[in-house]
Amino acid sequence: MSQASSNPFTITVRAAVQAARPAWMPPAGYFADVPMRNTPNDVVPSIYVADNYLMNNPFALWGGSAVLRDYSELGAQVFYSGGHESAGGLPNYQFSLICDFSSLSWRTANVPLQSNRSDSFVAGYAPDGTPYCPHSYLGLQELPAAWGGAAQGTLVSFFWAGSSYANRINLLDVSRPSRGYTTMATRQAQNADPGMIRFSPTAQGGNYPITVMDEQRKGWWVAVNGPVSYTLFVDKAGAITQYPALGGNLGNGAMVLCPSLQLLIAIDGGYASGTYADLNYRTLYVRNLATGAVTRTSTSGSVPSLTFGYDGSAVPNFHRMDVMGLQWVEELGCIVGLDQSEQPPSVVKLSPPATNPATNPWTWSKVALQHWPSDSKGQATIQTAANGYWSKFRWVPSLQAFVVCGSSNTKPQVIRLT
């Protein structure tokens, strides 16, 4: 366990939060439904055809969420993902979907004034100036009010994954029922074209974002999968600093920041067997943010998220780190994710060694959890998510617990480890 578990400030904050926990929170070691008072299907924007698939877009279309702590007393989890239109004449469904833990209600925000055909977007923007809503993958983060975000927080959406549009960072003021979009004015001074966001010297270098928030430095670390030259740090005002890529060729990887350890860690995926087996799926690439030193270490234990790879194998042989929503939780002193490669899904931990976490192996383990008996009408197992959890599995500081929602037809679930 890291220093975080014995930090007096963390313990004080946890005690205050525990005293204010709502009655619907389960005890430690249990999960339960969040007792929402409505569903996403109850808040379909009037400009769109009311069908279940529309409101399931934020959950099913390779997307994630971010927790906006300023939204209300307990904060809100904001989902945003779209794209994958089967024809250019169909609309791109542009809206953010908000799960407010204080009012226990769903609502939408950032809806355009009219429906925009997906073939009407130029350089990523519709004629009304609103941005295309793409698959969001691991590219959603919080811009808090204290950093210059909106009073109820701002959702940060990195890039247009899977498109030909140039990388941009869009900001959504989620207090705005309609519109409320701006584009972050970024500056990558180290690049030959400072107005671009690039992961290699001469090309964009990928737009499938892997992002993590850095509270101390007031910004976000940004990576992408594939062969790239840089990992980027984007500060709250849009200034971008290039660093040598952490990993440099991640295979469906993830990234976490461990503040108490001062480590930025890229967690690689890869093949466990077959022609391409190389044990990358046990590899951690580590940057010490205090010294700048870059090291490499491995993991022990049963590696989660075993899926089919891209080699045509008839058996699962590829470990995907990106789809589990992996995140370092300071209060728990470990990395936590949700693995749905087995049924029912299970919560997994990746714990640091007692000494030298930048060079010694970390350990995978599974967390024993039960459905809370008091949640008598709730879901008896942790729910799955079509096409992966991505960042739909999130730590909620006000609850000192995780929340996940994988479908517009299911209630979110709260998962409490301690």
Secondary structure, DSSP 8 states (H G I E B T S, - for coil): --GGGG-HHHHHHHHHHHHT--TT---TTEEEE---SS-GGG---TTS---HHHHHHHHHSS-EEEEETTSSSS-EEEEE-----SSTTSB----EEEEETTTTEEEEE-B-SS--BGGG-BTTB-TTS-B---B-TB-EEEE-GGGT--TT-EEEEE--BTSSS---EEEEETT-SB--EEE---B-TTSSSTTS--SSSSS-----EEEEEETTTTEEEEEESEE-SEEEEEETTSBEEEEE-SSSEESS-EEEEEGGGTEEEEE--EESSSTT--SGGGEEEEEETTT--EEEEEEES----EE--SS--SS--EE-SGGGT-EEETTTTEEEEEE-SSSS-EEEEEE--SS-TTTS-EEEEE---EE-TT-TTS-SS----TT--GGGEEEETTTTEEEE---TTS--EEEE--
